[in-house]
Amino acid sequence: MEFRVYEVVQENTIFRIEEDHPEVGAYLYVIKDGKCVKDFLQDSIEVCKSLALEEYGISLNSWNLIG
């Protein structure tokens, strides 16, 4: 099973969403200067994108599929 990975890069911060098995959900990682400073487990990629919009102002259409 292949899992999708999305990223947005803003200045020195990478926002990454990694899909996991459906019963797990998806993770939103906030990576600054190469170190993970926050991670969130949510029910789906869509919920991660909404959280990133609310918390960090990352627009829903700015995510790039990288894997």
N, C-alpha and C positions, 0 to 999 in steps of 0.2 A: 504494500500500500504506500503510495506516495503522498506526502503531506505538503500542502502549500505553505510558502513563506513569502511575506510581504515586507517591504521596507520603505521608510521615508528617512532621508538624511537632511538635517537642518543644522548648519554650522558644525559644532563639534558633538552633536547628538544624533544617534541612530535610534529610530523607533522601529522595532521589528515585531511582526506578528507571526507566530509559528503554530500551525494547525497540529492537533494531536488526534487521537482516536475520538470518535463522536461521543463516547461516554465520558471522556475527559474534558474536551472543549478545545480552547486555544489560549495561547500565552501572548501577552503584550509585554515586550521588554523595552526598557529605556536604557540605552547604553551611552555613557558620556566618557570621552577620552579613553575608549577601549574597555571600560568597566561597566558592568550591569549595576545600575543604581536603583532600579525599581523593576518589579515584575508583577504582573497581574494575571490570574487565571480566570477566564471568562467562559461562558457557555459556547461561544462561536466566534468566528472571525468578524462577523458583522458587529457583535457586541464589543469586541476589542476596538474596532474602528470607531464606534460611537464613543467609547470611553476616551480614546485618544483625542477625539474632537472636543469633548467636554473638558478634559483635564489639560490638554496641551495645544488646542487650536489646530490640530492636524485635520485638514479637510478630507472628506470621505473619498474624493476622487484623486487624491495625491499619492495613494499607495501604489507601489510598483511590485509586481509579481517577480520574485527572483529565484524561486525554486518550487 
